[in-house]
């Protein structure tokens, strides 16, 4: 057992990504009792963090997974996302085989606006990693043999593009990765785990907030939508987003108004009402608290840069 390791290392994307402008690659791991190193910079059994994200698919065997001080068994068919800065490693390897797809979401320019329309994407890629320790890994995605085979086929095609680097391979890799992300996100929505269902409900609420941010929402609306008590919803939402539902909505409205301030010449009061503020003075106060300047000053600062 290696959970007594006191230090870790950082897995840096520069050691894995051939092209820093295209931070997407695949590593297929095979590790048995002899702990064979599969590839250069293989940190399977070494406590480490990443400066990128990693989608892991257990394709054969199993192991114990140490993650942020908690320990969970992983087995064939398990799928989970490791966000950057999460410390982890594997031990007690039992003919473990897995596919690790490494990526940096921001630099890769994933179609986040479209992906976030899938509640399963929000739940699997954004929420489950935050609740994994609390849920004792019960909210993760597990694939049966048929679904695992399909996910493997896509990941093998992605790996082939990575290795051969034929003309257009970066576009092909991007397309196959998005295909895999959508496939897994849709499957997560079919999960029968109670904890996974709770994450899906919160994901749907976040989607509704972003799709209809100008609506006069109340906490009770969100809690009812999530089929949770007010207190439980507030707790889960804050853990998932780092802020209260009202502040999340407030910041989203301000963000939307910033675009209108720069792209139109409409009066500030009109913009305030359009994004959901009933009082333009209140909007101005909240905008200044968030951005450090008034809406008019923000508009002027961007006009001077045009």
Number of C-alpha atoms within 10 A of each C-alpha: 9 13 16 7 9 7 9 13 12 14 19 13 20 11 9 18 17 13 12 13 11 17 22 27 25 24 19 18 19 20 20 17 11 8 16 12 15 14 11 9 11 13 18 20 18 17 22 18 23 19 16 20 22 22 17 19 27 25 24 16 18 24 22 17 21 20 20 15 11 14 18 16 15 21 20 20 22 20 23 23 22 23 20 16 15 16 20 23 21 24 21 17 21 16 16 23 21 24 22 21 20 22 24 22 14 11 12 14 12 14 11 12 9 9 16 20 17 19 22 30 26 23 29 28 21 19 24 27 20 18 21 20 17 13 14 14 20 17 27 22 24 22 21 10 12 10 15 19 14 14 21 18 13 17 24 16 14 24 20 15 21 19 11 9 13 11 9 9 16 19 12 17 24 19 13 19 21 15 15 19 19 16 17 23 22 16 17 27 20 13 18 11 14 12 20 25 19 18 27 26 23 25 26 22 21 22 17 15 18 17 11 13 19 20 14 10 15 10 15 13 13 24 20 13 15 21 14 17 13 15 11 13 24 19 15 18 23 14 14 20 14 12 14 18 22 13 11 17 21 20 15 17 21 24 15 16 22 17 12 18 21 18 12 10 10 11 10 19 15 11 23 26 15 17 21 21 21 14 11 16 13 12 25 20 14 18 23 16 11 14 13 12 16 17 24 13 12 17 20 13 13 12 12 7 6 6
